[in-house]
Amino acid sequence: MQRFGWVAKARPELLQKYVDLHAAAWPAVLARNTDCNLQNYSIFLKTLPDGQHYLFSYVEYTGEDFQADMQRMAADPEIQRWWAECKPCLETVEDLPPGDVWATMEEVFYQA
């Protein structure tokens, strides 16, 4: 199993939309996550005193080929529709390729 963490910044004016989307995540999206070997997927929110909203995403990957599974996920029309709803709610915390909003985090500690 591999663990992944990502960070993004939520746009204040769209934060509630993002939270609401995930409170009622689409069944097809959840099914595709499972089909692509993702489990224990969590997204955490941290609001700083200055009003900035950061999101931390954590997932465990149990498959054999993460890149292939992520390409398969990205090709799914329902996932593309989901991302079209979610991505405008986010902004990246660093320079990333066009269309990316989640920055990869480095794991510095793990206790099994």
N, C-alpha and C positions, 0 to 999 in steps of 0.2 A: 504494500500500500504506500502511496505517496500522498503527502499533505501539501496543500497550496494555500497561500494567503495573498490577497490583493487589497489595495486601498484605492478609494476614489473619493471625490468631494461631491456632496449633494448640492444642487442649486437650491437656495433657500425658498424660492418661490414655487419650486416643484417637489420639495421634500415630502409633503403630505401625499401627493400623487404617487410617489415612489413607494412610500410605506403602504398605502392602500393597495397598490398593485400586488405587493408581496403578501399582504394579509389575505388576498384571494388569488394566489398564484394559479395560473391556468393548468388544469389537469394534464394537458398535452405537454406542457413545458416540464412539469414534474416527472412525467413518464419518460421524456427524452433524457432528462438528467440521469435517471436510473439506468436507462438503456445505454447511456454512454459511460457507465461505470463510476458515476459520482454518488457519494453517500455522505451523510453527516454534513450537509451543506448548510452553512449559517451565514447570515449577514448581520453585523452589529453596527449600531449608530452611536457616534460620540459627537455631542454638541459642545463646542468650546465656549468659554465666556465671551469671546468676541463675536459669537453668532455663527461661526463656520461649522458646517456639518460634515463630518468624515464618516465614511462607511468602510468597514473592514469585512471582507468576505473570506470564509474558510471552507475548504472542501477536502474530502479524502477521495483519492482516485484509486480504484481497485482493479483497473484493466491492465492490459499489456502494452498498449500503444496510445499514450495520451494525445499526441498530435493527430493521429488518425481519428480518434473518437471526437476530438474537438472540431475537426474538419467535417465530420459527419453531422455533428450538432449544428454547426454553422450553415450547413446546406439545407436544414429542415425549414420549410416555409413558416411553420408555426413559431419556431424559435426566432426567425427573422422578424416576424410580426411582434413578438414579445420584446425583442431588443429595440425595435422601432418605438415602442412605448416607453421603455425604461431609459435608454441612452440619453434622450434629451434632458432627463432629470439630473444627470451627472456631468461633472467636469473632472478632468484628470488633474493629478497633482504633479505631473512632470510631462516632458515632451514624449509623446508616444506616436506610433504610426496613425495616420488618419483613420477615424472610426473607432479606435481603442479608447476606453475611458478608465479601465482598471489597470493600475500599476502593480507589478509583481513585488511581493515582499520577500525578504530573506528570512528564513527561519534561523533564529539564534539560540533557541532552547526547545527541548522536547523531553518529556518524561513519560515513558510508557507505563 
